[in-house]
Amino acid sequence: MLEKSDYISLLNSSLYSASAYLLIAAGVIVIVTGIIGCCATLKEMQSLLIVLDQELRQNLKVTMQQKYHQPGEDSITQAVDKLQQEFQCCGSYNSSDWSDSVWIQSAENERLVPDSCCKSPSDLCGLRDHPSNIYKVEGGCIMKLEEFILSQLYIIGAVGIGIAFLQVKY
């Protein structure tokens, strides 16, 4: 780069040389800022994960207990059913979380857990909450969802590092 700086004198205006040096300085600032940001993120990642973890746990539990099978909350009901079936879990922490659910406590409901907690879902299978029938021993959905999110973060991080190496190389 320094060898090519002699060619700048061939340009008629000093504006061109000033803009070239300004762009180089801006690039250096961006690189330094990026490195500092990465280091800060790595150092603070643990506390960030703890805050996100607590927020996720509380939000999921409240959503499952207050909004599941409630009028106007069909999308929540479908999402919770899909979550429980795909991750083979029941409740936010465990299946007993459903005992505090607005829907489970309602007079017109006879189930102990939603049908989506059942290992082989069928209509009214949630009447029995025996471990042979529901995902009781496997753990709650929060733990399974956290594992899934963390596995995806590793993939996103690996792709980001790969792109960074490509940018440096070319």
Steps between C-alpha positions, in 0.01 A plus 500: 500500500779740588679419172191609306477831686739654249227482237280732703724791396386446139148601594410865442330563831605438858137407564563154351797427723319631809197282425722191450670554836165572663358169373807314628461664842129414506582137419750482785246650741237247392742209548610619845140562606399155378780330692415691819130413453577130456717494812234681703232264375703195594564634850137596559342202329452311827302776668302560181407132484390503865268797440357344183460167677302649789282704264433198280410280795259750656338600171444142383350390832261798518400459135428131541299548818306816411447493124480134401158411358358846575269692262699692237823317587484228232852575377637455854313173541631368167856610581494332843353180354767496228775572755391215727473252216822592317714519815319212675439699816210595724462832682757770544703325775304174525149365447379622841523859370171439322315471833527881530370558148186707452378249241565190712322657798193597295177312574445376143841330485564152639861458387799504733733609217443606137476222245827624346682370811407145403758270346233385254266800472131427466183673611471505881830314553590774750253353750782278629831648609685172551864492375411225253246736342662845509847656480539518876848363563662667197493846659337831427492693177725779628799270530441351155447842342819636658699205365358562153576874509857440618559245224378756245727771647803280437397458137444876456836572664680251276343650188596851617862396557505334158375818331755707692784278374372531144492879529856512635627265229344689210 
